[in-house]
Amino acid sequence: MQSHGQYQRADALVTGIHQANGFHPGYRAVHALGRIYRGVFTASGDGAALTRAAHLQPGSVVPATMRFSSAASDPEAPPSPVTAMATKFYLDNGTVTDLIALNIPAFPMATPDDVLRVVTANKDPETRRAFFAGNPGIARAIQALAAVPAPRSLAETAFHAIHTFWFENDARERRAVRYHWEPEAGVSTQPAAELSAQPNDVLFAELESRLTDGPVMFRLVVSLAQEVDDLLDPSTAWPQDRERVVLGRLAVQRRTSLEEIGDPIMMHDPTRTTDGIDTSDDPILAARRGIYEASAVNRGAGWKSRAAEAARKAGAS
């Protein structure tokens, strides 16, 4: 259970993001612009040796929803080179489990305090320059993030969950893992400047065009930690030669909506796991639940306003 201090920090982070990037009522503090899609996840069965999680067992087929989003806080901003894929698995016992992944292999900061310091420094250019001058490691990480190539298509983008999780099998054996989504169409990128010059819904429109020809497929894989790998620092990517296990295939089938799903807030929580999967002690991972809850509280009334407007339009048609 999170302490009051963790929730206070989460609230401070969300407030700081709004102060730095602007407050956009009814939208998430970051990744404001997104669209939701329906799909089906089919387990390969190979994950059963690692975890007893029900949706990763042989023969398991479960519904899923995916929210693809652009990282910007402003829903009207140009498309960001940093994108996310938040997946919700709907398990047979009526519960859900979430998986949030980014198209970057690691997070720029290692602790929530570092994130808060960066957010606070972004309030004005002079403060930002002074902060990065005094924190060269964080400055280099931010610069590396800015150099990340942009997606050319969401269907051709690899996503990484960046945090470590613990898998436990029926024999109570535990393995530390990190998740990745591998696009079956391969990976394709473009310069960030080219993406930002296009309409902010370009990646969604391209994905939906593909879906008219059939599902877009991703493989869910985990990389297995070795003893030398850092399990707690999301700013450190594990080497690419780590053993990988394919857990299953995800078919993204069609666009959907919050109204159709019946989930008006649609909060994704990376700490919402299921039996056979545990969170690590990664401090960024631990903080994210409170951050998303604080953001959901801020945007709840805005969603209700949009829902009421949609209902009025439906009644008039």
ABEGO torsion letter per residue (X at the ends): XBBAAAAAAAAAAAAAAAAAAEBBBGBBABGABBBBBBBBBBBAGAAAAABABAAABBGBBBBBBBBBBBABABAABBBBABBBBBBBBBBAAGBBBBBBBBABABBABABAAAAAAAAAAAABAAAAAAAAAABAAAAAAAAAAAABBBBABAAABBBBAGBBBBBBBAAGBBBBBBBBBBBAAEBBBBBAAAAAABBAAAAAAAAAAAAAAEBBBBBBBBBBBBAABBAABAABBBBAABBBBBAEBBBBABBBBAAAAGBAAGBBBAABBBBGBBBBABAAAAAAAAAAAAAAAAAAAAAAAAAAAAAAAAAAX
